[in-house]
């Protein structure tokens, strides 16, 4: 299974609401693509700038899943012929950033995620993008990042994230090194509602020291999004995404890279 994240920045003359409405309209057409060209799963995450902080790095995040490279190729060919790429380009303030997942690890909340995808419901997430410290190879970073799950660097040392700020599910995505931006990692922390999202963001603001994890992360950015399911997993499609389930850990999203 192939998974990609596609990051968009909106055109400067579009408000957040206008951009979101127009993007949803384009993606509604993608959901009607022929079955063999339609993503196995497609979600759209709209960024909340009032929660993400000033000048968020992106305005929307698409998550795309495909059975294999042939499936991805058919989708890209259909998008070109249907004019979808042209319509998306017309909404964006620059070329989209595309990152391919090399290793997806559900650290906590596997059952919650299974129910979430079964229902095809919208949810809210706290995302963190990061580049690894320059002293680490990709393999070293991947191993250390997993071990780091459950804590963050605080002003007085390592801090464990409390239950109220953990969220319902926590996923680590190790990104392929050929990614366009040089991002090495993306965390997804799923929470129940906007109140829980704000509680998590406020806890990080009060307890998290951006300088305390320099031996693991070089740079990082947070995004708060509402994620809507555009095309849920089709019946009969195995939804393992090639992911590895990590058990026996306190994977509470604390490994989220620093902003």
C-alpha positions as CSV (number, residue, x, y, z in Angstrom):
1,X,0.0,0.0,0.0
2,X,1.2,3.5,-0.9
3,X,0.4,6.5,1.2
4,X,1.2,10.1,0.3
5,X,0.6,13.4,2.1
6,X,-0.1,16.4,-0.2
7,X,0.3,19.9,1.4
8,X,-1.4,23.0,-0.1
9,X,-1.0,26.7,0.6
10,X,-4.0,28.8,-0.4
11,X,-4.0,31.6,-2.9
12,X,-3.5,34.9,-1.1
13,X,-6.8,36.4,-2.3
14,X,-8.8,33.5,-0.9
15,X,-10.1,33.4,2.6
16,X,-9.7,30.2,4.6
17,X,-13.4,29.5,4.2
18,X,-13.4,30.2,0.4
19,X,-10.3,28.0,-0.1
20,X,-11.9,25.1,1.9
21,X,-15.2,25.3,0.0
22,X,-13.4,25.3,-3.3
23,X,-11.1,22.5,-2.4
24,X,-14.0,20.3,-1.2
25,X,-15.8,20.9,-4.5
26,X,-12.8,19.7,-6.5
27,X,-12.3,16.7,-4.3
28,X,-16.0,15.8,-4.6
29,X,-15.2,15.2,-8.3
30,X,-12.2,13.0,-7.4
31,X,-14.6,10.8,-5.3
32,X,-16.6,10.2,-8.6
33,X,-13.5,9.0,-10.5
34,X,-13.6,5.5,-12.1
35,X,-13.1,2.9,-9.4
36,X,-9.8,1.7,-10.7
37,X,-8.5,5.3,-10.7
38,X,-9.9,6.4,-7.4
39,X,-7.7,6.5,-4.3
40,X,-8.3,3.6,-1.9
41,X,-8.6,6.3,0.7
42,X,-8.6,10.1,0.4
43,X,-9.0,12.6,3.2
44,X,-8.9,16.3,3.3
45,X,-7.5,18.2,6.4
46,X,-8.3,21.9,6.6
47,X,-5.9,23.8,8.8
48,X,-7.2,26.0,11.6
49,X,-4.9,29.0,11.7
50,X,-6.4,30.3,15.0
51,X,-5.3,27.1,16.7
52,X,-2.2,26.3,14.6
53,X,-0.6,29.6,15.4
54,X,0.4,32.6,13.3
55,X,1.2,31.9,9.6
56,X,0.8,28.1,9.5
57,X,3.2,26.4,7.1
58,X,0.3,24.9,5.0
59,X,-3.5,25.5,4.7
60,X,-4.6,22.0,3.8
61,X,-3.3,18.4,3.9
62,X,-4.6,15.6,1.7
63,X,-3.9,12.0,2.7
64,X,-4.0,9.6,-0.3
65,X,-3.7,5.8,-0.3
66,X,-3.2,3.5,-3.3
67,X,-2.9,-0.2,-3.7
68,X,0.4,0.1,-5.6
69,X,2.4,2.3,-8.1
70,X,0.2,1.2,-11.0
71,X,-2.9,2.4,-9.1
72,X,-1.2,5.7,-8.3
73,X,-0.3,6.1,-12.0
74,X,-3.9,5.5,-13.1
75,X,-5.1,8.1,-10.7
76,X,-2.6,10.7,-11.8
77,X,-3.4,10.0,-15.4
78,X,-7.1,10.4,-14.7
79,X,-6.5,13.7,-12.8
80,X,-4.6,15.1,-15.7
81,X,-7.3,14.2,-18.3
82,X,-10.2,15.3,-16.0
83,X,-8.6,18.8,-15.4
84,X,-8.4,18.2,-11.7
85,X,-4.8,19.3,-11.4
86,X,-5.6,22.5,-13.2
87,X,-8.4,23.3,-10.8
88,X,-6.2,22.5,-7.8
89,X,-3.4,24.7,-9.1
90,X,-6.0,27.5,-9.4
91,X,-6.6,27.4,-5.7
92,X,-3.0,27.2,-4.5
93,X,-0.5,29.9,-3.8
94,X,2.3,27.7,-5.2
95,X,3.0,24.1,-6.2
96,X,1.7,21.5,-3.7
97,X,4.3,19.7,-1.5
98,X,4.1,15.9,-1.9
99,X,5.6,13.5,0.7
100,X,5.6,9.7,0.4
101,X,5.4,7.6,3.6
102,X,8.2,5.1,4.0
103,X,7.1,3.6,7.3
104,X,3.7,4.1,9.1
105,X,3.6,3.2,12.8
106,X,0.3,3.2,14.8
107,X,1.8,3.6,18.2
108,X,-1.5,4.0,20.1
109,X,-5.2,3.8,19.3
110,X,-5.4,1.1,16.6
111,X,-9.0,0.1,17.5
112,X,-10.1,3.8,17.6
113,X,-8.7,4.2,14.1
114,X,-10.3,1.1,12.7
115,X,-13.7,2.4,14.0
116,X,-13.0,5.9,12.6
117,X,-12.3,4.5,9.1
118,X,-15.2,2.1,9.2
119,X,-17.6,5.0,9.9
120,X,-15.9,7.4,7.5
121,X,-16.4,10.2,9.9
122,X,-14.7,13.6,10.2
123,X,-12.3,14.2,13.0
124,X,-9.8,16.8,14.3
125,X,-6.0,16.1,14.4
126,X,-2.9,17.7,15.7
127,X,-0.1,17.3,13.1
128,X,3.6,17.9,13.5
129,X,6.1,18.0,10.6
130,X,9.9,17.8,11.3
131,X,13.3,17.4,9.9
132,X,15.8,15.2,11.7
133,X,18.9,16.4,13.5
134,X,21.9,16.6,11.1
135,X,23.9,14.2,13.2
136,X,21.4,11.3,12.6
137,X,21.0,9.0,9.7
138,X,17.5,8.2,8.5
139,X,17.7,4.8,10.3
140,X,19.0,6.3,13.5
141,X,16.3,8.9,13.5
142,X,13.5,6.4,12.9
143,X,14.6,4.2,15.9
144,X,15.2,7.1,18.3
145,X,11.9,8.8,17.4
146,X,10.0,5.6,18.3
147,X,11.8,5.4,21.6
148,X,11.0,9.0,22.2
149,X,7.2,8.4,22.1
150,X,5.4,9.4,25.3
151,X,7.6,12.3,26.3
152,X,8.6,15.8,25.2
153,X,11.5,18.0,26.2
154,X,10.5,20.6,28.7
155,X,12.2,23.5,30.4
156,X,13.1,21.4,33.4
157,X,13.9,18.2,31.5
158,X,11.8,15.3,30.0
159,X,8.1,15.7,30.5
160,X,5.4,13.0,30.1
161,X,2.2,14.2,28.4
162,X,-0.9,13.8,30.6
163,X,-3.9,11.8,29.6
164,X,-5.9,14.9,28.8
165,X,-3.5,16.0,26.1
166,X,-2.7,12.6,24.6
167,X,-5.6,12.2,22.1
168,X,-7.4,9.1,21.0
169,X,-4.8,7.7,18.5
170,X,-1.2,8.5,17.7
171,X,0.6,7.6,14.4
172,X,4.2,8.2,13.4
173,X,4.9,8.5,9.7
174,X,8.6,8.2,8.6
175,X,8.8,10.0,5.3
176,X,10.7,8.8,2.3
177,X,14.1,10.6,2.0
178,X,13.4,11.7,-1.5
179,X,10.5,13.9,-0.3
180,X,10.2,17.3,-1.9
181,X,10.6,19.4,1.2
182,X,13.1,17.4,3.1
183,X,10.6,16.6,5.9
184,X,11.6,13.4,7.7
185,X,8.6,12.9,10.0
186,X,5.0,13.6,10.4
187,X,2.9,12.7,13.5
188,X,-0.8,12.5,13.5
189,X,-2.6,12.8,16.9
190,X,-6.3,12.2,16.6
191,X,-8.6,13.9,19.2
192,X,-12.3,13.7,19.9
193,X,-13.3,17.3,19.3
194,X,-12.1,21.0,19.0
195,X,-12.1,21.3,22.8
196,X,-9.7,18.4,23.1
197,X,-7.5,19.8,20.4
198,X,-7.3,23.2,22.1
199,X,-6.5,21.5,25.4
200,X,-3.6,19.7,23.8
201,X,-2.3,22.8,22.0
202,X,-2.5,24.8,25.3
203,X,-0.6,22.1,27.2
204,X,2.2,22.1,24.7
205,X,2.4,25.9,24.8
206,X,2.8,25.8,28.6
207,X,5.1,22.8,28.9
208,X,7.1,22.2,25.8
209,X,10.5,23.7,25.2
210,X,11.3,24.1,21.5
211,X,15.0,23.9,22.2
212,X,14.9,20.7,24.3
213,X,14.9,18.1,21.5
214,X,17.7,19.4,19.3
215,X,19.5,16.1,19.4
216,X,16.5,14.5,17.6
217,X,14.7,17.2,15.5
218,X,16.4,20.1,13.6
219,X,13.2,22.0,12.8
220,X,9.5,21.3,13.2
221,X,6.0,22.8,12.7
222,X,2.5,22.1,14.1
223,X,-0.8,22.1,12.3
224,X,-4.3,21.8,13.8
225,X,-6.8,20.4,11.2
226,X,-10.3,19.1,10.7
227,X,-10.0,16.0,8.6
228,X,-12.9,15.0,6.3
229,X,-13.1,11.6,4.6
230,X,-13.6,12.1,0.9
231,X,-13.3,8.4,-0.2
232,X,-13.5,5.8,2.6
233,X,-11.8,2.5,2.3
234,X,-13.7,0.4,-0.2
235,X,-15.1,-3.0,0.7
236,X,-12.7,-5.8,0.2
237,X,-9.6,-3.5,0.3
238,X,-7.2,-4.6,3.0
239,X,-6.5,-1.4,5.0
240,X,-3.1,-2.1,6.6
241,X,-1.2,0.5,4.6
242,X,1.9,-1.6,5.1
243,X,2.0,-0.2,8.7
244,X,3.6,-1.7,11.7
245,X,1.7,-1.8,15.0
246,X,3.7,-0.8,18.0
247,X,2.4,-2.2,21.3
248,X,3.3,-2.0,24.9
249,X,4.3,1.7,24.7
250,X,2.9,4.9,26.0
251,X,2.5,6.3,22.5
252,X,0.5,9.3,23.4
253,X,1.7,11.7,20.8
254,X,4.4,13.1,23.0
255,X,6.9,12.3,20.2
256,X,5.4,15.0,18.1
257,X,8.2,17.2,16.8
258,X,8.8,20.5,18.3
259,X,7.3,23.6,16.6
